[in-house]
């Protein structure tokens, strides 16, 4: 959790909790806007017309989407509701990237509605399934064993995404034969990568494929999209992604490509986590301190239905106790929710300040892939979400789900 966000939020928390109750997510407008501007400044130096297409899946709350849109970002969408959200933001077709996988005919039809979008195909076979010939497409490239992935997406050759290396030229050849005139190229082979050098290698890789397409088919790509994947520090001692060094070295790769091929595609990214992840937290209250277990448990009023990453794949989210350094000492404890699943834990054997019922915990890095991944198992409901505005006011941007919401799709 960035120190500036802590300094803005922590003094206001008692009043915000009194007004709204817990649990809730709260997002930092100042941090999000400053981060967007830094990205646009540094990556805008790499190539003509740089643009980030914010991954709607990371945080689809309209108020958050409005902020990143106002900062010049487009949207990366992978479903019809995400396309609708992007269009509600009055995003022009060239600001919407539709990067679905295992896509239905109905979704492709929606992609062509309301002026269309940039269509990013995940497989060669999908070329025959699109309902009409678009002006421009891209394919998602999967390098297979040529590159290593990471623990979130896995090894590229085992990932369900993208066109394999030996078919990528054929994919574009068939697109040319279909009458398509303009092209981009996409890839994303890792997630939450904090080593900027890995992403520089991804730039080099995708430009090598762009060179191959130019040599074999004469295609002069309009853009190369290296996906998201920029990581954030979830642990206090994690290194940060060195965006400035990445921009400098990526620029050299683009200059080399331009000198060799005589043209230069634009750089696109589709970062979501990197844009908003550090600038949202889950605030929850201690409601139980069980005394007859085999270990220490801190029971809170949020659960895995609100933040599933720790329970789903052991992701680390740092936990702050409101009023830390209160002199009460520390203990090793699991912070748990109320689901009937033993994986419903925010921490396991974490050293925390000793808490009692009524104390509040702040769970960091909840601005992306957090509430968006929520579910209703056990009838647990989505919590409210707030925005800490630039003027210091906490604004409700998503109300809490109710029991009536939960029942609304059932037929009795």
ChimeraX attribute file (.defattr): number of C-alpha atoms within 10 A of each C-alpha:
attribute: neighborCount
match mode: 1-to-1
recipient: residues
	/A:1	24
	/A:2	13
	/A:3	8
	/A:4	12
	/A:5	19
	/A:6	13
	/A:7	10
	/A:8	16
	/A:9	19
	/A:10	13
	/A:11	11
	/A:12	15
	/A:13	16
	/A:14	13
	/A:15	11
	/A:16	19
	/A:17	16
	/A:18	9
	/A:19	10
	/A:20	15
	/A:21	14
	/A:22	20
	/A:23	24
	/A:24	27
	/A:25	26
	/A:26	25
	/A:27	29
	/A:28	26
	/A:29	23
	/A:30	17
	/A:31	20
	/A:32	23
	/A:33	18
	/A:34	13
	/A:35	19
	/A:36	21
	/A:37	15
	/A:38	14
	/A:39	20
	/A:40	18
	/A:41	14
	/A:42	16
	/A:43	25
	/A:44	19
	/A:45	16
	/A:46	21
	/A:47	19
	/A:48	14
	/A:49	14
	/A:50	23
	/A:51	22
	/A:52	27
	/A:53	25
	/A:54	31
	/A:55	26
	/A:56	28
	/A:57	20
	/A:58	23
	/A:59	23
	/A:60	19
	/A:61	16
	/A:62	15
	/A:63	18
	/A:64	19
	/A:65	22
	/A:66	15
	/A:67	16
	/A:68	23
	/A:69	20
	/A:70	12
	/A:71	16
	/A:72	14
	/A:73	24
	/A:74	27
	/A:75	31
	/A:76	30
	/A:77	26
	/A:78	20
	/A:79	20
	/A:80	17
	/A:81	14
	/A:82	19
	/A:83	25
	/A:84	15
	/A:85	18
	/A:86	27
	/A:87	18
	/A:88	12
	/A:89	18
	/A:90	12
	/A:91	17
	/A:92	14
	/A:93	19
	/A:94	14
	/A:95	22
	/A:96	24
	/A:97	26
	/A:98	25
	/A:99	20
	/A:100	19
	/A:101	17
	/A:102	11
	/A:103	17
	/A:104	13
	/A:105	13
	/A:106	11
	/A:107	18
	/A:108	21
	/A:109	15
	/A:110	16
	/A:111	26
	/A:112	18
	/A:113	12
	/A:114	11
	/A:115	10
	/A:116	20
	/A:117	25
	/A:118	22
	/A:119	24
	/A:120	24
	/A:121	27
	/A:122	24
	/A:123	22
	/A:124	20
	/A:125	11
	/A:126	16
	/A:127	19
	/A:128	12
	/A:129	13
	/A:130	20
	/A:131	13
	/A:132	12
	/A:133	15
	/A:134	18
	/A:135	14
	/A:136	18
	/A:137	23
	/A:138	27
	/A:139	26
	/A:140	25
	/A:141	24
	/A:142	26
	/A:143	23
	/A:144	19
	/A:145	13
	/A:146	10
	/A:147	16
	/A:148	14
	/A:149	20
	/A:150	13
	/A:151	10
	/A:152	13
	/A:153	16
	/A:154	15
	/A:155	17
	/A:156	22
	/A:157	18
	/A:158	11
	/A:159	13
	/A:160	14
	/A:161	21
	/A:162	25
	/A:163	23
	/A:164	19
	/A:165	15
	/A:166	11
	/A:167	14
	/A:168	22
	/A:169	19
	/A:170	16
	/A:171	19
	/A:172	22
	/A:173	16
	/A:174	14
	/A:175	23
	/A:176	15
	/A:177	9
	/A:178	14
	/A:179	12
	/A:180	16
	/A:181	14
	/A:182	17
	/A:183	22
	/A:184	24
	/A:185	26
	/A:186	23
	/A:187	25
	/A:188	23
	/A:189	27
	/A:190	24
	/A:191	19
	/A:192	20
	/A:193	21
	/A:194	19
	/A:195	16
	/A:196	21
	/A:197	16
	/A:198	18
	/A:199	24
	/A:200	20
	/A:201	15
	/A:202	20
	/A:203	22
	/A:204	19
	/A:205	18
	/A:206	19
	/A:207	23
	/A:208	13
	/A:209	18
	/A:210	23
	/A:211	19
	/A:212	15
	/A:213	20
	/A:214	15
	/A:215	12
	/A:216	11
	/A:217	14
	/A:218	10
	/A:219	19
	/A:220	19
	/A:221	20
	/A:222	17
	/A:223	22
	/A:224	24
	/A:225	25
	/A:226	25
	/A:227	25
	/A:228	27
	/A:229	21
	/A:230	25
	/A:231	23
	/A:232	21
	/A:233	22
	/A:234	20
	/A:235	14
	/A:236	11
	/A:237	7
	/A:238	10
	/A:239	13
	/A:240	16
	/A:241	20
	/A:242	14
	/A:243	16
	/A:244	15
	/A:245	14
	/A:246	20
	/A:247	21
	/A:248	15
	/A:249	18
	/A:250	25
	/A:251	20
	/A:252	14
	/A:253	19
	/A:254	21
	/A:255	16
	/A:256	15
	/A:257	19
	/A:258	14
	/A:259	11
	/A:260	11
	/A:261	14
	/A:262	10
	/A:263	13
	/A:264	22
	/A:265	22
	/A:266	18
	/A:267	25
	/A:268	24
	/A:269	25
	/A:270	27
	/A:271	24
	/A:272	26
	/A:273	27
	/A:274	26
	/A:275	27
	/A:276	28
	/A:277	25
	/A:278	24
	/A:279	27
	/A:280	28
	/A:281	29
	/A:282	26
	/A:283	26
	/A:284	24
	/A:285	24
	/A:286	21
	/A:287	17
	/A:288	17
	/A:289	16
	/A:290	11
	/A:291	9
	/A:292	8
	/A:293	8
	/A:294	6
	/A:295	11
	/A:296	17
	/A:297	22
	/A:298	22
	/A:299	22
	/A:300	26
	/A:301	17
	/A:302	28
	/A:303	25
	/A:304	27
	/A:305	25
	/A:306	24
	/A:307	25
	/A:308	23
	/A:309	21
	/A:310	17
	/A:311	21
	/A:312	12
	/A:313	11
	/A:314	14
	/A:315	14
	/A:316	17
	/A:317	22
	/A:318	18
	/A:319	23
	/A:320	16
	/A:321	19
	/A:322	19
	/A:323	12
	/A:324	15
	/A:325	10
	/A:326	10
	/A:327	9
	/A:328	10
	/A:329	11
	/A:330	14
	/A:331	14
	/A:332	16
	/A:333	18
	/A:334	20
	/A:335	24
	/A:336	24
	/A:337	25
	/A:338	17
	/A:339	17
	/A:340	9
	/A:341	12
	/A:342	10
	/A:343	18
	/A:344	23
	/A:345	26
	/A:346	27
	/A:347	24
	/A:348	18
	/A:349	13
	/A:350	15
	/A:351	13
	/A:352	18
	/A:353	21
	/A:354	17
	/A:355	20
	/A:356	14
	/A:357	13
	/A:358	12
	/A:359	15
	/A:360	24
	/A:361	22
	/A:362	24
	/A:363	20
	/A:364	23
	/A:365	27
	/A:366	30
	/A:367	27
	/A:368	24
	/A:369	21
	/A:370	24
	/A:371	25
	/A:372	19
	/A:373	16
	/A:374	19
	/A:375	16
	/A:376	13
	/A:377	12
	/A:378	11
	/A:379	12
	/A:380	20
	/A:381	20
	/A:382	24
	/A:383	21
	/A:384	20
	/A:385	23
	/A:386	22
	/A:387	20
	/A:388	23
	/A:389	14
	/A:390	13
	/A:391	8
	/A:392	14
	/A:393	12
	/A:394	22
	/A:395	16
	/A:396	17
	/A:397	17
	/A:398	17
	/A:399	12
	/A:400	15
	/A:401	14
	/A:402	13
	/A:403	11
	/A:404	8
	/A:405	11
	/A:406	14
	/A:407	11
	/A:408	9
	/A:409	8
	/A:410	7
	/A:411	5
	/A:412	4
